[in-house]
Every structure is written in C-alpha cells, then in structure tokens.
C-alpha cells in the first residue's frame, strides 16, 4: 500500500473515504471531526445527538456525504474514554478502521493526524496510526484458492497534516512504522506457513536473505557442527523428523562501541506437537488423524 502525505484538511481533497475519530463522552467535536462536521451540515453531530454513536473503543459508523465535501464517505471511529486512552488503543482503533475500509471495497482513503488535544506527540500518533493500519490489513493468503480473485486490497493511504512544519515529522514516523510493519509481516508469514513449506533449511535460507539485505552477520550450523558442539538435546528433538536441523546465529553489530550486547534466543521450531499435558487429548487425536 502506498502512503502519501498532503498538506491541508480532509475537506480539501477527493477521496473514496476519510476517517474521523471521536472520544467516548465528548460533548463537542474536535480536530478533523469538527472540520468535517461543519462542512457536512452537522452529520457527525447528529450521530451523537441521536445516540447512534457514542465513541466507544472500536465502535464505527459510516456516513455518506452526498456531495457536501469532495470525498464520498466518512468513517467515524471511536477511541474510547479519553482518560483510558493510550497509544495501543490508538493503534487498535486504526487497525479496525482499516479493516472496515477494506470491507467497504474502498481502495483509496485518507485520514488526519489532528485528533484534537492529546498527551502524545505528533510522531507517536502518526507512527501508531500507520502501524495500526498496516498490521490491521495483514492477510496470509498464499495458499488460498477459493474466492482469491475477490480479495480487496487497499492501494493508497493519504495522511493529511494541517501544519506544514509537521510534515517532516510525520514522514519520518511513517517510514519507521513501515519498517516495523514489514518485520512483523515477515514474522507472521514464517509462523503461518505450514511446516512442509517451512522446513529448517527453508527457514535458514530466509534468515540468510534477511541478513544479506540488512548487513547482518549470520552463521547457520548444520547437524555435523551441532554434534561437535554437543548440542545433544536439540539433536534429539530433531531425530523425530527426516528434515535436517539448523541452528541459526545472527549478529548485528550496529550498537554503540563498548555497549553491552543484547542477546535474543528464539525457538524457530517449524513443527511442534505438544504432549497430552499441553494439548487436550481430543485435539491430539484430531492432529494424529490428519
């Protein structure tokens, strides 16, 4: 999905849909919601007045503008109670908003980072919004064949900033959020891929590709080397498979000189079958019959 930044207000441009957010219990509209409401003849205010929308966390409503502004739809999204608001709720709200936009078969939409007064900086807000949208739209469909041609993909997101001085801050935050989301996508893809398509060898190849792209030092230990190092417990587990085991070591040396190293150890298990103590016996029987 392409992400662009524009200066101005949501009412200045023609989009398939725009997003406005409200806090639960707010008596007056703020930020982009206030601007949209004025241009649309009080349509958002009516939602609140009639009790059709309360601003509860993840609550949503779709309004059709009927030509009052260039954009065709307004998706109103609830952020919950302001005293309970945090960055994670903001991320979640825009995740839900993006999913709703996709359900509407909208391919291009826009939002404003003007939420009204909050305790969070502009870079935190724009980064969380971008992460929420990108991660909310994640799908794993490489093996999907039924109705795969009917999948709707959002092609473009435009983030509008009223203050020209803020555009550089927004741009930097968006780029960081895209990097984080790409990494999460990769991890989710690895986890979601079935074991016959994600063997230890394939996983090691994926790791080597990432290391090459990012300038990370990598070493992949094979079965012979693992035997020499007496990694007997891991080798014992690996005997349950015809696939040869791999032990992946990745080193990033981009920290401060003299700084303490950070070591992360993960289990890159490509297939796992827990015992009866972990998986209910009925489920174990189902697994064994597959």
C-alpha positions as CSV (number, residue, x, y, z in Angstrom):
1,X,0.0,0.0,0.0
2,X,1.3,3.4,-1.0
3,X,1.3,6.0,1.7
4,X,1.4,9.7,0.8
5,X,1.3,12.9,2.9
6,X,-0.5,16.1,1.9
7,X,-0.8,19.5,3.5
8,X,-4.3,20.8,4.3
9,X,-7.6,19.4,5.6
10,X,-9.6,16.3,4.7
11,X,-12.2,18.5,3.2
12,X,-9.7,19.8,0.6
13,X,-9.4,16.6,-1.4
14,X,-11.5,14.0,-3.1
15,X,-11.1,10.5,-1.6
16,X,-13.3,7.4,-1.6
17,X,-13.4,7.6,2.2
18,X,-12.0,9.7,5.0
19,X,-11.6,8.7,8.7
20,X,-12.7,10.8,11.7
21,X,-12.2,9.8,15.3
22,X,-14.2,10.6,18.5
23,X,-13.6,10.0,22.2
24,X,-16.4,8.5,24.2
25,X,-18.3,11.1,26.2
26,X,-17.0,14.1,24.3
27,X,-19.8,16.7,24.1
28,X,-18.0,18.7,21.5
29,X,-16.2,17.7,18.3
30,X,-12.5,18.4,17.9
31,X,-9.8,18.2,15.3
32,X,-10.6,16.8,11.9
33,X,-14.0,15.5,13.1
34,X,-15.1,19.1,13.8
35,X,-14.0,20.4,10.4
36,X,-15.7,17.5,8.6
37,X,-18.9,18.0,10.7
38,X,-19.1,21.7,9.8
39,X,-18.7,21.0,6.0
40,X,-21.3,18.2,6.1
41,X,-24.0,20.2,7.8
42,X,-23.7,18.6,11.3
43,X,-23.9,15.0,10.1
44,X,-21.4,13.7,12.8
45,X,-23.1,15.8,15.5
46,X,-26.5,14.2,14.6
47,X,-24.9,10.8,15.1
48,X,-24.1,11.8,18.6
49,X,-27.3,13.6,19.3
50,X,-29.5,10.7,18.2
51,X,-27.4,8.2,20.2
52,X,-26.4,6.2,17.2
53,X,-22.7,6.7,18.0
54,X,-21.1,7.0,21.4
55,X,-17.4,6.9,20.6
56,X,-16.8,3.6,22.4
57,X,-13.5,2.0,21.6
58,X,-13.6,0.3,18.1
59,X,-17.2,1.5,17.5
60,X,-17.7,2.6,13.9
61,X,-20.3,4.3,11.7
62,X,-20.3,5.1,8.0
63,X,-21.7,8.4,6.7
64,X,-22.3,9.3,3.1
65,X,-21.5,12.9,2.3
66,X,-23.9,13.4,-0.7
67,X,-21.6,16.0,-2.3
68,X,-21.2,18.2,0.8
69,X,-17.5,17.6,0.6
70,X,-15.4,16.1,-2.3
71,X,-15.0,12.7,-0.5
72,X,-17.8,10.2,-0.7
73,X,-17.8,8.6,2.7
74,X,-16.8,9.4,6.3
75,X,-15.9,6.5,8.6
76,X,-16.4,7.6,12.2
77,X,-14.3,5.6,14.6
78,X,-14.5,5.5,18.4
79,X,-11.3,5.9,20.6
80,X,-13.0,5.0,23.9
81,X,-12.7,7.1,27.0
82,X,-10.1,9.8,27.0
83,X,-8.9,9.0,30.5
84,X,-8.1,5.4,29.4
85,X,-6.7,6.4,26.0
86,X,-3.1,5.2,25.1
87,X,-1.0,4.6,22.1
88,X,-2.0,0.9,21.9
89,X,-5.7,1.8,21.8
90,X,-5.0,4.3,19.0
91,X,-3.1,1.7,17.1
92,X,-6.0,-0.8,17.6
93,X,-8.7,1.8,16.6
94,X,-7.0,2.5,13.2
95,X,-6.4,-1.2,12.7
96,X,-10.2,-1.7,13.0
97,X,-10.8,1.3,10.8
98,X,-8.6,0.0,8.0
99,X,-10.4,-3.4,8.1
100,X,-13.8,-1.6,7.9
101,X,-12.5,0.4,4.9
102,X,-11.5,-2.8,3.2
103,X,-14.9,-4.3,3.9
104,X,-16.4,-1.3,2.0
105,X,-14.2,-2.2,-1.0
106,X,-12.6,1.2,-0.8
107,X,-9.1,1.2,-2.5
108,X,-8.0,4.8,-1.5
109,X,-8.7,6.6,1.7
110,X,-7.4,9.4,3.9
111,X,-7.1,10.5,7.5
112,X,-5.8,13.4,9.5
113,X,-3.4,13.1,12.4
114,X,-5.3,16.0,14.0
115,X,-7.2,14.1,16.8
116,X,-7.7,17.2,19.0
117,X,-5.7,17.7,22.2
118,X,-4.0,14.6,23.5
119,X,-1.0,13.8,25.7
120,X,1.0,12.2,22.9
121,X,3.5,13.8,20.5
122,X,2.9,14.0,16.7
123,X,5.5,11.4,15.9
124,X,4.0,8.9,18.3
125,X,0.5,9.5,16.9
126,X,1.4,9.2,13.3
127,X,3.6,6.2,13.9
128,X,0.9,4.3,15.8
129,X,-1.8,5.2,13.3
130,X,0.4,3.9,10.4
131,X,1.3,0.7,12.3
132,X,-2.3,0.0,13.2
133,X,-3.4,0.3,9.6
134,X,-0.7,-1.8,8.1
135,X,-0.9,-4.5,10.7
136,X,-4.7,-4.5,10.6
137,X,-4.6,-5.2,6.9
138,X,-2.3,-8.1,7.1
139,X,-3.6,-11.3,5.5
140,X,-1.9,-14.6,4.8
141,X,-3.3,-15.9,1.6
142,X,-0.5,-17.7,-0.4
143,X,-2.5,-21.0,-0.2
144,X,-6.0,-19.6,-0.6
145,X,-7.7,-20.6,-3.8
146,X,-11.4,-20.1,-3.1
147,X,-12.5,-16.5,-4.0
148,X,-8.9,-15.3,-4.1
149,X,-9.8,-13.2,-7.0
150,X,-12.4,-11.3,-4.9
151,X,-9.9,-10.1,-2.3
152,X,-10.0,-6.3,-2.0
153,X,-6.7,-4.6,-1.5
154,X,-6.3,-1.0,-0.4
155,X,-4.0,0.6,-2.8
156,X,-3.3,4.0,-1.2
157,X,-3.5,5.8,2.1
158,X,-3.2,9.6,2.3
159,X,-2.3,11.3,5.6
160,X,-3.2,14.9,5.7
161,X,-1.4,17.4,8.0
162,X,-2.7,20.9,8.5
163,X,0.7,22.3,9.7
164,X,3.4,22.3,7.0
165,X,6.1,22.2,9.7
166,X,4.8,18.8,10.9
167,X,5.1,17.1,7.5
168,X,8.8,16.0,8.0
169,X,8.0,14.6,11.5
170,X,5.0,12.7,10.1
171,X,7.1,11.4,7.1
172,X,9.9,10.1,9.4
173,X,7.4,8.4,11.7
174,X,5.6,6.7,8.8
175,X,8.9,5.4,7.4
176,X,9.7,3.9,10.8
177,X,6.3,2.4,11.1
178,X,6.6,0.8,7.7
179,X,9.9,-0.8,8.6
180,X,8.4,-2.2,11.8
181,X,5.3,-3.5,10.0
182,X,7.4,-5.1,7.3
183,X,9.3,-7.0,10.0
184,X,6.0,-8.1,11.6
185,X,4.7,-9.2,8.3
186,X,7.8,-11.4,7.8
187,X,7.4,-13.0,11.2
188,X,3.7,-13.6,10.7
189,X,4.4,-15.2,7.3
190,X,7.0,-17.5,8.8
191,X,4.7,-18.6,11.6
192,X,1.7,-19.0,9.3
193,X,3.5,-21.1,6.6
194,X,2.8,-24.8,7.0
195,X,5.7,-27.0,8.2
196,X,6.1,-28.8,4.8
197,X,6.7,-25.4,3.2
198,X,8.8,-24.0,6.1
199,X,11.4,-26.6,6.9
200,X,14.6,-25.8,8.9
201,X,16.5,-25.4,5.7
202,X,14.0,-23.0,4.2
203,X,13.9,-21.0,7.4
204,X,17.7,-20.8,7.4
205,X,17.6,-19.6,3.7
206,X,15.0,-16.9,4.7
207,X,17.3,-15.8,7.5
208,X,20.3,-15.6,5.2
209,X,18.3,-13.5,2.8
210,X,17.3,-11.0,5.5
211,X,20.9,-10.9,6.8
212,X,22.2,-10.2,3.3
213,X,19.7,-7.3,2.8
214,X,20.3,-5.7,6.2
215,X,24.1,-6.2,6.6
216,X,23.7,-8.7,9.5
217,X,26.3,-11.3,10.2
218,X,24.9,-14.8,10.1
219,X,26.1,-18.4,10.7
220,X,24.0,-21.5,10.1
221,X,25.2,-24.5,12.0
222,X,24.4,-27.9,10.4
223,X,24.0,-31.3,12.0
224,X,27.7,-32.1,11.9
225,X,28.7,-28.9,13.6
226,X,26.0,-29.3,16.2
227,X,27.3,-32.7,17.1
228,X,30.8,-31.3,17.6
229,X,29.4,-28.7,19.9
230,X,27.4,-31.4,21.8
231,X,24.1,-29.8,21.2
232,X,22.6,-33.1,22.0
233,X,19.1,-32.0,23.3
234,X,18.3,-30.2,20.2
235,X,19.6,-33.0,18.0
236,X,17.5,-35.5,20.0
237,X,14.4,-33.5,19.2
238,X,15.4,-33.3,15.5
239,X,15.6,-37.1,15.3
240,X,11.8,-37.0,15.1
241,X,11.9,-35.6,11.6
242,X,13.5,-36.5,8.3
243,X,14.4,-32.8,7.8
244,X,18.0,-32.0,8.9
245,X,18.2,-29.5,11.8
246,X,19.7,-26.0,11.5
247,X,20.9,-23.6,14.2
248,X,20.8,-20.0,13.2
249,X,23.0,-17.3,14.7
250,X,22.5,-13.7,13.6
251,X,24.7,-10.9,14.8
252,X,24.0,-7.2,14.4
253,X,27.0,-5.0,15.4
254,X,25.4,-1.6,15.0
255,X,25.2,-0.7,18.6
256,X,27.3,1.8,20.5
257,X,31.0,1.0,20.9
258,X,31.6,-0.6,24.3
259,X,27.9,-1.1,24.9
260,X,26.6,-4.3,26.5
261,X,25.4,-6.8,23.9
262,X,21.7,-7.8,23.7
263,X,21.1,-11.5,23.1
264,X,17.8,-12.8,22.0
265,X,17.1,-16.5,21.9
266,X,14.1,-17.9,20.0
267,X,12.8,-21.3,19.1
268,X,12.5,-21.5,15.4
269,X,10.5,-24.7,15.5
270,X,9.0,-25.5,12.2
271,X,6.6,-28.0,13.6
272,X,5.7,-28.7,17.2
273,X,3.4,-31.3,18.8
274,X,2.9,-30.9,22.5
275,X,2.1,-33.8,24.8
276,X,-1.3,-34.5,26.3
277,X,-0.4,-32.2,29.2
278,X,-0.3,-29.3,26.7
279,X,-2.9,-30.1,24.1
280,X,-6.3,-31.7,25.1
281,X,-6.5,-35.3,24.2
282,X,-9.4,-34.8,21.8
283,X,-7.3,-32.3,19.8
284,X,-4.3,-34.6,19.9
285,X,-6.4,-37.4,18.3
286,X,-7.6,-35.0,15.6
287,X,-4.0,-34.0,14.9
288,X,-2.8,-37.6,14.7
289,X,-5.6,-38.5,12.3
290,X,-4.7,-35.7,9.8
